[in-house]
Amino acid sequence: MPPQWSDLNAILSGEFLIPSNRDIGAKLPEDNADQRCTYLCGNSLGPLTKRSKTLLQQELDVWGTRAVEGHFAHPYGREWMNIADTVTPLLAELVGASEKEVACMGTLTANLHLMMSAFYKPTAQRFKILCEGRAFPSDQYAFASQARLHGYDPKEAIIEICPREGEFTLRESDILDLIAKEGPSISLVIFSGVQYYTGQWFPMKAITTAAKAQGCVCGWDVAHAIGNVPMALHDWDVDFAVWCSYKYLNSGPGGIGGLFVHNKWENNLLPQYAGWWGHDPATRFAMPPRFSAIPGAQGFQQSNPSVLATVSLLGSLQIFKEVGMMGPLRKRSLRLTSELETRLMKSRFYVPINEVPAQCLLQDGINGKDGTAQQGQPGFTIITPRDPESRGSQLSLLFLPPNSDVMDKVFNALSAMGVVGDERRPDVIRLAPIPLYNTLGDCERAASCLEEVFKCLTKATGL
């Protein structure tokens, strides 16, 4: 483990290629143009690692010099027919599972459909799907299409639990109470590990335990949790989980996905949509007509994984391993996010979260119909939970007044100053200091730039 992991002013790993201010089109003086930008967007797309770039070039060279023989004879010992084996142990360690419980394969929503086809078995009495309100849209589409596939109206089959009026995140007690109340009618409980919009880290162990007590299957979309927060999917008795790898795992745009299936299902759950890569490797290339599934999660594989996508992931996962995996990374992450939060809350434009509901209610034109949503002092609040144990790296900033153009103006101005976050319309910008490559200086600069943007914004509007 690198000795500098506890020094927030030092970059933990120099393996990451962070774009310069010039690269992203920031409008800064020439002296600052070639400095690295303030990249706080790893919750959306992690940056390229030097390691991954090297591995990708190696595989292109092998492709050019070995062609098909690269499947069986590889100069770097990464035979393509076994390429997933290079990342499976590292993924298993990140999610808290055995290697047999994990498969590196496919993409997030395709894997979600595979898992729901295996685990969502509705009956006349138990057919509902419980999820968080405003789940990531692709998840919502998958839930609705699976309900329709089984002949149910999604409006009747899907229970979306939303925060209480005037609140932005879900209370654990409300989730557990709803599971207890509706449990006998629920077939599947499925939440995001970390909610993409608010950054809330749901109490995964408690929700899973409550779901199982009611006889429900419990699955998780951990796209925003893997590589971000520590997990113990096996010990928590999670039935299945799915993820992508291009966010905190830095595998590149559209990178390969993954899934987890608890080993208790190994002997009584067969893949419904079989493919040759899920077949027993011992006889796979004998091309037998009858499918013989690999026991566990890897039996759900369908096609051979992309070698380029897999080694791109491998380069990043090797860095995770070198810095000690999620133990030290989580400690550093907690400190970085807390430092960013502290600096943001010192802003004179910050509005405490408990004051926001009243402010929004006073602006009865939140939908913009009567124009009142355009009035009032520009400001922001943080809708991510204050409790460090209820969040990962990300902080979600809600800009005020609601449904105004404040967020757009702030986002564009931050980009011009070399601060990269991501916008979620209508009013949220997400900022995520990532422990592998962000520093205290990134947090300080993001907060100071935001303050400067608001000063210019209020001066321009005369407020």
Solvent accessible surface area in square Angstrom, and as a share of the most:
residue,aa,sasa,rsa
1,M,129,0.58
2,P,28,0.17
3,P,125,0.79
4,Q,63,0.28
5,W,48,0.17
6,S,54,0.35
7,D,65,0.33
8,L,9,0.04
9,N,109,0.56
10,A,29,0.22
11,I,68,0.34
12,L,5,0.02
13,S,11,0.07
14,G,57,0.55
15,E,42,0.19
16,F,15,0.06
17,L,66,0.33
18,I,24,0.12
19,P,42,0.27
20,S,17,0.11
21,N,6,0.03
22,R,115,0.42
23,D,104,0.54
24,I,62,0.31
25,G,47,0.46
26,A,16,0.13
27,K,170,0.72
28,L,41,0.21
29,P,87,0.55
30,E,121,0.54
31,D,131,0.68
32,N,50,0.26
33,A,9,0.07
34,D,103,0.53
35,Q,101,0.45
36,R,80,0.29
37,C,1,0.01
38,T,5,0.03
39,Y,24,0.09
40,L,0,0.00
41,C,12,0.07
42,G,0,0.00
43,N,0,0.00
44,S,29,0.19
45,L,63,0.31
46,G,4,0.04
47,P,11,0.07
48,L,74,0.37
49,T,0,0.00
50,K,98,0.41
51,R,54,0.20
52,S,0,0.00
53,K,118,0.50
54,T,71,0.42
55,L,12,0.06
56,L,46,0.23
57,Q,96,0.42
58,Q,38,0.17
59,E,2,0.01
60,L,75,0.37
61,D,71,0.37
62,V,3,0.01
63,W,157,0.55
64,G,68,0.65
65,T,109,0.64
66,R,91,0.33
67,A,55,0.42
68,V,97,0.55
69,E,94,0.42
70,G,0,0.00
71,H,49,0.22
72,F,102,0.42
73,A,47,0.36
74,H,15,0.07
75,P,70,0.44
76,Y,109,0.41
77,G,53,0.51
78,R,27,0.10
79,E,50,0.22
80,W,24,0.08
81,M,42,0.19
82,N,70,0.36
83,I,1,0.01
84,A,12,0.10
85,D,86,0.44
86,T,39,0.22
87,V,0,0.00
88,T,6,0.03
89,P,51,0.32
90,L,24,0.12
91,L,0,0.00
92,A,4,0.03
93,E,84,0.38
94,L,3,0.02
95,V,0,0.00
96,G,23,0.22
97,A,23,0.18
98,S,51,0.33
99,E,91,0.41
100,K,104,0.44
101,E,1,0.00
102,V,0,0.00
103,A,1,0.01
104,C,1,0.01
105,M,12,0.05
106,G,39,0.38
107,T,73,0.43
108,L,21,0.10
109,T,40,0.23
110,A,52,0.40
111,N,1,0.00
112,L,0,0.00
113,H,63,0.28
114,L,20,0.10
115,M,0,0.00
116,M,0,0.00
117,S,14,0.09
118,A,3,0.02
119,F,7,0.03
120,Y,0,0.00
121,K,103,0.44
122,P,24,0.15
123,T,70,0.41
124,A,81,0.63
125,Q,138,0.61
126,R,69,0.25
127,F,37,0.15
128,K,42,0.18
129,I,0,0.00
130,L,0,0.00
131,C,1,0.01
132,E,3,0.01
133,G,9,0.09
134,R,121,0.44
135,A,2,0.01
136,F,76,0.32
137,P,48,0.30
138,S,27,0.18
139,D,2,0.01
140,Q,56,0.25
141,Y,149,0.56
142,A,0,0.00
143,F,4,0.02
144,A,18,0.14
145,S,39,0.25
146,Q,10,0.05
147,A,0,0.00
148,R,139,0.51
149,L,123,0.61
150,H,72,0.32
151,G,70,0.68
152,Y,55,0.21
153,D,66,0.34
154,P,25,0.16
155,K,185,0.78
156,E,118,0.53
157,A,0,0.00
158,I,31,0.16
159,I,33,0.17
160,E,82,0.37
161,I,16,0.08
162,C,81,0.49
163,P,46,0.29
164,R,113,0.41
165,E,162,0.72
166,G,35,0.33
167,E,62,0.28
168,F,58,0.24
169,T,29,0.17
170,L,12,0.06
171,R,104,0.38
172,E,78,0.35
173,S,61,0.39
174,D,32,0.17
175,I,0,0.00
176,L,51,0.25
177,D,92,0.48
178,L,36,0.18
179,I,1,0.00
180,A,60,0.46
181,K,157,0.66
182,E,42,0.19
183,G,0,0.00
184,P,85,0.53
185,S,23,0.15
186,I,0,0.00
187,S,7,0.05
188,L,0,0.00
189,V,0,0.00
190,I,1,0.01
191,F,3,0.01
192,S,9,0.06
193,G,0,0.00
194,V,2,0.01
195,Q,9,0.04
196,Y,21,0.08
197,Y,17,0.06
198,T,13,0.08
199,G,0,0.00
200,Q,13,0.06
201,W,31,0.11
202,F,3,0.01
203,P,36,0.23
204,M,4,0.02
205,K,121,0.51
206,A,31,0.24
207,I,0,0.00
208,T,0,0.00
209,T,81,0.47
210,A,23,0.17
211,A,0,0.00
212,K,53,0.23
213,A,84,0.65
214,Q,55,0.24
215,G,51,0.49
216,C,3,0.02
217,V,27,0.15
218,C,0,0.00
219,G,0,0.00
220,W,0,0.00
221,D,7,0.04
222,V,0,0.00
223,A,4,0.03
224,H,14,0.06
225,A,0,0.00
226,I,1,0.01
227,G,8,0.08
228,N,4,0.02
229,V,0,0.00
230,P,53,0.34
231,M,16,0.07
232,A,27,0.21
233,L,0,0.00
234,H,62,0.28
235,D,117,0.61
236,W,45,0.16
237,D,51,0.26
238,V,0,0.00
239,D,0,0.00
240,F,0,0.00
241,A,0,0.00
242,V,0,0.00
243,W,1,0.00
244,C,3,0.02
245,S,1,0.01
246,Y,60,0.23
247,K,21,0.09
248,Y,5,0.02
249,L,1,0.00
250,N,4,0.02
251,S,5,0.03
252,G,18,0.18
253,P,114,0.72
254,G,61,0.59
255,G,6,0.06
256,I,11,0.06
257,G,1,0.01
258,G,0,0.00
259,L,0,0.00
260,F,0,0.00
261,V,4,0.02
262,H,15,0.06
263,N,63,0.32
264,K,87,0.37
265,W,63,0.22
266,E,43,0.19
267,N,142,0.73
268,N,110,0.57
269,L,30,0.15
270,L,131,0.65
271,P,19,0.12
272,Q,104,0.46
273,Y,121,0.46
274,A,54,0.42
275,G,16,0.16
276,W,97,0.34
277,W,10,0.04
278,G,0,0.00
279,H,11,0.05
280,D,49,0.25
281,P,69,0.44
282,A,91,0.70
283,T,58,0.34
284,R,13,0.05
285,F,80,0.33
286,A,78,0.60
287,M,125,0.56
288,P,53,0.33
289,P,146,0.92
290,R,200,0.73
291,F,73,0.30
292,S,55,0.35
293,A,27,0.21
294,I,25,0.13
295,P,74,0.46
296,G,12,0.12
297,A,0,0.00
298,Q,38,0.17
299,G,0,0.00
300,F,8,0.03
301,Q,10,0.04
302,Q,67,0.30
303,S,78,0.50
304,N,70,0.36
305,P,15,0.09
306,S,61,0.39
307,V,28,0.16
308,L,68,0.34
309,A,26,0.20
310,T,0,0.00
311,V,0,0.00
312,S,9,0.06
313,L,1,0.00
314,L,9,0.04
315,G,0,0.00
316,S,0,0.00
317,L,0,0.00
318,Q,55,0.25
319,I,2,0.01
320,F,2,0.01
321,K,101,0.43
322,E,92,0.41
323,V,5,0.03
324,G,32,0.31
325,M,12,0.05
326,M,16,0.07
327,G,44,0.43
328,P,19,0.12
329,L,2,0.01
330,R,18,0.07
331,K,119,0.50
332,R,0,0.00
333,S,1,0.00
334,L,49,0.24
335,R,107,0.39
336,L,0,0.00
337,T,2,0.01
338,S,45,0.29
339,E,54,0.24
340,L,0,0.00
341,E,10,0.04
342,T,57,0.33
343,R,65,0.24
344,L,2,0.01
345,M,58,0.26
346,K,158,0.67
347,S,18,0.12
348,R,165,0.60
349,F,6,0.03
350,Y,34,0.13
351,V,28,0.16
352,P,50,0.31
353,I,62,0.31
354,N,121,0.62
355,E,93,0.42
356,V,0,0.00
357,P,30,0.19
358,A,59,0.46
359,Q,43,0.19
360,C,23,0.14
361,L,126,0.63
362,L,150,0.75
363,Q,21,0.09
364,D,120,0.62
365,G,1,0.01
366,I,78,0.40
367,N,88,0.45
368,G,33,0.32
369,K,176,0.75
370,D,90,0.47
371,G,29,0.27
372,T,41,0.24
373,A,0,0.00
374,Q,105,0.47
375,Q,113,0.50
376,G,39,0.38
377,Q,87,0.39
378,P,7,0.04
379,G,3,0.02
380,F,0,0.00
381,T,0,0.00
382,I,8,0.04
383,I,7,0.03
384,T,4,0.03
385,P,20,0.13
386,R,135,0.49
387,D,73,0.38
388,P,57,0.36
389,E,112,0.50
390,S,31,0.20
391,R,5,0.02
392,G,3,0.03
393,S,1,0.00
394,Q,1,0.00
395,L,0,0.00
396,S,0,0.00
397,L,1,0.01
398,L,19,0.09
399,F,1,0.00
400,L,0,0.00
401,P,3,0.02
402,P,7,0.04
403,N,54,0.28
404,S,18,0.12
405,D,65,0.34
406,V,9,0.05
407,M,2,0.01
408,D,44,0.23
409,K,89,0.38
410,V,0,0.00
411,F,41,0.17
412,N,97,0.50
413,A,32,0.25
414,L,6,0.03
415,S,39,0.25
416,A,28,0.21
417,M,45,0.20
418,G,0,0.00
419,V,2,0.01
420,V,32,0.18
421,G,8,0.08
422,D,14,0.07
423,E,47,0.21
424,R,74,0.27
425,R,148,0.54
426,P,61,0.38
427,D,8,0.04
428,V,0,0.00
429,I,1,0.00
430,R,1,0.01
431,L,3,0.02
432,A,0,0.00
433,P,0,0.00
434,I,6,0.03
435,P,10,0.06
436,L,2,0.01
437,Y,1,0.00
438,N,0,0.00
439,T,15,0.09
440,L,27,0.13
441,G,34,0.33
442,D,14,0.07
443,C,0,0.00
444,E,73,0.33
445,R,83,0.30
446,A,2,0.01
447,A,13,0.10
448,S,66,0.43
449,C,7,0.04
450,L,4,0.02
451,E,37,0.16
452,E,80,0.36
453,V,9,0.05
454,F,0,0.00
455,K,92,0.39
456,C,74,0.44
457,L,20,0.10
458,T,7,0.04
459,K,173,0.73
460,A,89,0.69
461,T,69,0.40
462,G,66,0.63
463,L,111,0.55
